[in-house]
Amino acid sequence: MLLKIWKFIYRLIRNKYLFSIVFFVVWISVFDTYNLIDRSVKISELRRLRVEREFFRKEIDEYNRQISELFSDKKKLEKFAREQYLMKNENEDIFIIINSEAD
């Protein structure tokens, strides 16, 4: 049985076309400058970066919408300034309430 396996392997190795093809595939997938392993890693990184780019584009659009909304209405701008920057009129007091969870 073992002898049959060795004969089969020997015939495959002696076949120069099959050997050349196998050698070429191994060389391209492992040893080449642009090998398949590095290429697959770079493709996955490219996909991740495209998803991030789309996320940041949506965020930029949302911020631009908020900016245009704030500067188009004076009441919204005043509300934003009061909530975010704790601004107040001269005759007002500000009370900051902090919710903390007790463990």
DRENSEZA-162286 format. One record per residue: residue number from 0; residue in one letter; x, y, z of N, C-alpha, C in turn. Coordinates in nm, 4 decimals. Layout:
<pts>
num	residu	n_x	n_y	n_z	ca_x	ca_y	ca_z	c_x	c_y	c_z
NUM	a	X	Y	Z	X	Y	Z	X	Y	Z
...
</pts>
This chain:
<pts>
num	residu	n_x	n_y	n_z	ca_x	ca_y	ca_z	c_x	c_y	c_z
0	m	0.0826	-0.1194	0.0000	0.0000	0.0000	0.0000	0.0869	0.1256	0.0000
1	l	0.1844	0.1264	0.0866	0.2752	0.2402	0.0953	0.3546	0.2562	-0.0337
2	l	0.3886	0.1427	-0.0936	0.4625	0.1459	-0.2199	0.3779	0.2074	-0.3315
3	k	0.2488	0.1812	-0.3314	0.1603	0.2396	-0.4319	0.1501	0.3913	-0.4150
4	i	0.1465	0.4340	-0.2925	0.1386	0.5773	-0.2651	0.2662	0.6462	-0.3123
5	w	0.3805	0.5845	-0.2838	0.5073	0.6430	-0.3272	0.5191	0.6466	-0.4789
6	k	0.4710	0.5446	-0.5452	0.4730	0.5430	-0.6914	0.3847	0.6539	-0.7479
7	f	0.2724	0.6721	-0.6875	0.1812	0.7777	-0.7323	0.2445	0.9160	-0.7126
8	i	0.3049	0.9384	-0.5989	0.3720	1.0663	-0.5708	0.4887	1.0869	-0.6671
9	y	0.5609	0.9806	-0.6944	0.6741	0.9888	-0.7861	0.6275	1.0275	-0.9266
10	r	0.5176	0.9707	-0.9712	0.4633	1.0062	-1.1032	0.4172	1.1515	-1.1067
11	l	0.3603	1.1985	-0.9987	0.3173	1.3382	-0.9949	0.4363	1.4337	-0.9989
12	i	0.5397	1.3992	-0.9282	0.6591	1.4836	-0.9252	0.7294	1.4830	-1.0608
13	r	0.7284	1.3707	-1.1255	0.7952	1.3609	-1.2558	0.7200	1.4354	-1.3642
14	n	0.5938	1.4588	-1.3435	0.5162	1.5344	-1.4407	0.5577	1.6813	-1.4303
15	k	0.6327	1.7281	-1.5286	0.6905	1.8625	-1.5189	0.5846	1.9721	-1.5270
16	y	0.4751	1.9474	-1.5935	0.3707	2.0496	-1.6039	0.2989	2.0676	-1.4700
17	l	0.2665	1.9590	-1.4089	0.1999	1.9659	-1.2794	0.2940	2.0266	-1.1752
18	f	0.4191	1.9865	-1.1793	0.5170	2.0424	-1.0873	0.5311	2.1933	-1.1068
19	s	0.5342	2.2367	-1.2315	0.5461	2.3797	-1.2605	0.4246	2.4575	-1.2100
20	i	0.3087	2.4030	-1.2311	0.1866	2.4694	-1.1850	0.1831	2.4779	-1.0328
21	v	0.2152	2.3698	-0.9672	0.2157	2.3699	-0.8206	0.3207	2.4671	-0.7677
22	f	0.4372	2.4654	-0.8275	0.5426	2.5575	-0.7867	0.4982	2.7030	-0.8053
23	f	0.4377	2.7328	-0.9169	0.3903	2.8679	-0.9454	0.2843	2.9115	-0.8443
24	v	0.1896	2.8274	-0.8143	0.0829	2.8608	-0.7185	0.1409	2.8841	-0.5799
25	v	0.2325	2.7996	-0.5391	0.2953	2.8178	-0.4075	0.3762	2.9464	-0.4048
26	w	0.4485	2.9732	-0.5097	0.5304	3.0952	-0.5143	0.4423	3.2204	-0.5082
27	i	0.3380	3.2223	-0.5860	0.2485	3.3391	-0.5901	0.1757	3.3571	-0.4574
28	s	0.1339	3.2513	-0.3965	0.0544	3.2648	-0.2746	0.1374	3.2901	-0.1497
29	v	0.2663	3.2594	-0.1495	0.3447	3.2721	-0.0270	0.4655	3.3640	-0.0426
30	f	0.5447	3.3477	-0.1462	0.6750	3.4121	-0.1531	0.6803	3.5412	-0.2343
31	d	0.5852	3.5650	-0.3163	0.5896	3.6806	-0.4046	0.5717	3.8111	-0.3264
32	t	0.6140	3.9224	-0.3853	0.5996	4.0538	-0.3215	0.4524	4.0853	-0.2977
33	y	0.3694	4.0531	-0.3920	0.2253	4.0767	-0.3819	0.1538	3.9439	-0.3575
34	n	0.1919	3.8751	-0.2519	0.1365	3.7426	-0.2280	-0.0099	3.7509	-0.1842
35	l	-0.0751	3.6377	-0.1903	-0.2178	3.6322	-0.1635	-0.2512	3.6597	-0.0178
36	i	-0.1635	3.6247	0.0724	-0.1895	3.6461	0.2152	-0.1916	3.7953	0.2458
37	d	-0.0884	3.8664	0.2029	-0.0848	4.0108	0.2246	-0.1985	4.0802	0.1512
38	r	-0.2269	4.0324	0.0348	-0.3345	4.0918	-0.0453	-0.4692	4.0790	0.0253
39	s	-0.4977	3.9639	0.0837	-0.6250	3.9465	0.1537	-0.6322	4.0361	0.2775
40	v	-0.5196	4.0531	0.3463	-0.5168	4.1437	0.4620	-0.5442	4.2868	0.4176
41	k	-0.4837	4.3285	0.3095	-0.5031	4.4648	0.2599	-0.6448	4.4872	0.2099
42	i	-0.7057	4.3868	0.1519	-0.8437	4.3987	0.1053	-0.9383	4.4143	0.2243
43	s	-0.9158	4.3380	0.3311	-1.0017	4.3523	0.4486	-0.9825	4.4888	0.5143
44	e	-0.8604	4.5391	0.5163	-0.8348	4.6719	0.5714	-0.9019	4.7792	0.4852
45	l	-0.8991	4.7614	0.3550	-0.9643	4.8556	0.2651	-1.1148	4.8586	0.2895
46	r	-1.1755	4.7432	0.3093	-1.3193	4.7380	0.3396	-1.3500	4.8110	0.4695
47	r	-1.2663	4.7901	0.5710	-1.2872	4.8569	0.7000	-1.2748	5.0081	0.6848
48	l	-1.1766	5.0517	0.6092	-1.1573	5.1952	0.5887	-1.2716	5.2573	0.5089
49	r	-1.3273	5.1839	0.4151	-1.4425	5.2360	0.3403	-1.5647	5.2511	0.4301
50	v	-1.5838	5.1574	0.5203	-1.6945	5.1688	0.6153	-1.6736	5.2890	0.7061
51	e	-1.5512	5.3086	0.7533	-1.5213	5.4253	0.8369	-1.5421	5.5548	0.7601
52	r	-1.4998	5.5575	0.6349	-1.5175	5.6777	0.5533	-1.6654	5.7124	0.5389
53	e	-1.7469	5.6116	0.5150	-1.8910	5.6353	0.5027	-1.9496	5.6853	0.6343
54	f	-1.9046	5.6298	0.7456	-1.9513	5.6746	0.8771	-1.9163	5.8211	0.8991
55	f	-1.7919	5.8585	0.8700	-1.7497	5.9967	0.8920	-1.8185	6.0925	0.7953
56	r	-1.8484	6.0484	0.6746	-1.9245	6.1339	0.5829	-2.0639	6.1610	0.6379
57	k	-2.1272	6.0589	0.6926	-2.2598	6.0786	0.7525	-2.2520	6.1723	0.8724
58	e	-2.1465	6.1564	0.9534	-2.1295	6.2458	1.0690	-2.1094	6.3902	1.0240
59	i	-2.0301	6.4109	0.9216	-2.0061	6.5461	0.8708	-2.1359	6.6065	0.8175
60	d	-2.2133	6.5264	0.7447	-2.3424	6.5757	0.6947	-2.4348	6.6138	0.8096
61	e	-2.4353	6.5318	0.9134	-2.5212	6.5606	1.0295	-2.4762	6.6898	1.0985
62	y	-2.3462	6.7081	1.1163	-2.2971	6.8306	1.1805	-2.3248	6.9537	1.0939
63	n	-2.3098	6.9398	0.9635	-2.3419	7.0523	0.8759	-2.4894	7.0879	0.8827
64	r	-2.5748	6.9873	0.8920	-2.7186	7.0122	0.9061	-2.7476	7.0844	1.0369
65	q	-2.6831	7.0402	1.1459	-2.7034	7.1048	1.2754	-2.6537	7.2493	1.2733
66	i	-2.5413	7.2744	1.2097	-2.4878	7.4104	1.2027	-2.5818	7.5011	1.1249
67	s	-2.6290	7.4530	1.0108	-2.7201	7.5356	0.9323	-2.8507	7.5590	1.0075
68	e	-2.8951	7.4595	1.0819	-3.0175	7.4738	1.1618	-2.9966	7.5742	1.2750
69	l	-2.8819	7.5697	1.3397	-2.8549	7.6622	1.4501	-2.8472	7.8071	1.4033
70	f	-2.7803	7.8298	1.2934	-2.7623	7.9669	1.2473	-2.8817	8.0199	1.1697
71	s	-2.9793	7.9363	1.1427	-3.0981	7.9839	1.0722	-3.2048	8.0338	1.1699
72	d	-3.2017	7.9879	1.2935	-3.3034	8.0279	1.3913	-3.2341	8.0738	1.5194
73	k	-3.2663	8.1963	1.5616	-3.2007	8.2542	1.6788	-3.2390	8.1810	1.8078
74	k	-3.3627	8.1315	1.8169	-3.4062	8.0612	1.9382	-3.3314	7.9281	1.9537
75	k	-3.3085	7.8599	1.8446	-3.2345	7.7333	1.8507	-3.0886	7.7578	1.8892
76	l	-3.0309	7.8676	1.8387	-2.8934	7.9020	1.8741	-2.8824	7.9339	2.0226
77	e	-2.9801	8.0071	2.0745	-2.9802	8.0403	2.2178	-2.9972	7.9148	2.3024
78	k	-3.0856	7.8259	2.2626	-3.1059	7.7001	2.3353	-2.9778	7.6168	2.3366
79	f	-2.9121	7.6080	2.2218	-2.7869	7.5329	2.2125	-2.6800	7.5934	2.3029
80	a	-2.6678	7.7258	2.3016	-2.5670	7.7926	2.3847	-2.5963	7.7712	2.5326
81	r	-2.7215	7.7753	2.5708	-2.7570	7.7535	2.7116	-2.7266	7.6098	2.7543
82	e	-2.7590	7.5127	2.6697	-2.7407	7.3721	2.7074	-2.5939	7.3298	2.7027
83	q	-2.5228	7.3683	2.6002	-2.3865	7.3191	2.5811	-2.2807	7.4000	2.6549
84	y	-2.2989	7.5303	2.6599	-2.1950	7.6168	2.7149	-2.2381	7.6874	2.8437
85	l	-2.3529	7.6493	2.8952	-2.4064	7.7016	3.0216	-2.4119	7.8551	3.0231
86	m	-2.4503	7.9131	2.9109	-2.4639	8.0578	2.9028	-2.5978	8.0988	2.9640
87	k	-2.6044	8.2227	3.0139	-2.7256	8.2696	3.0813	-2.7396	8.4190	3.0602
88	n	-2.8597	8.4653	3.0888	-2.8841	8.6097	3.0894	-2.8357	8.6672	3.2214
89	e	-2.8321	8.7982	3.2306	-2.7793	8.8632	3.3505	-2.8625	8.8339	3.4747
90	n	-2.9921	8.8212	3.4611	-3.0786	8.8032	3.5780	-3.1152	8.6571	3.6022
91	e	-3.0376	8.5639	3.5547	-3.0684	8.4222	3.5717	-2.9589	8.3519	3.6515
92	d	-2.9976	8.2448	3.7151	-2.9028	8.1568	3.7833	-2.9079	8.0200	3.7152
93	i	-2.7933	7.9524	3.7158	-2.7854	7.8195	3.6537	-2.7624	7.7169	3.7637
94	f	-2.8436	7.6127	3.7602	-2.8285	7.5005	3.8527	-2.7949	7.3772	3.7699
95	i	-2.6821	7.3180	3.7987	-2.6386	7.1983	3.7261	-2.6718	7.0769	3.8105
96	i	-2.7480	6.9870	3.7524	-2.7882	6.8634	3.8212	-2.7119	6.7485	3.7575
97	i	-2.6353	6.6778	3.8390	-2.5566	6.5655	3.7902	-2.6182	6.4372	3.8435
98	n	-2.6543	6.3492	3.7534	-2.7097	6.2187	3.7920	-2.5935	6.1214	3.8065
99	s	-2.5778	6.0679	3.9243	-2.4753	5.9660	3.9435	-2.5413	5.8401	3.9946
100	e	-2.4976	5.7294	3.9413	-2.5546	5.6013	3.9801	-2.4817	5.5503	4.1039
101	a	-2.5582	5.5099	4.2049	-2.4987	5.4532	4.3250	-2.4857	5.3027	4.3069
102	d	-2.3700	5.2502	4.3384	-2.3471	5.1051	4.3222	-2.3967	5.0288	4.4420
</pts>
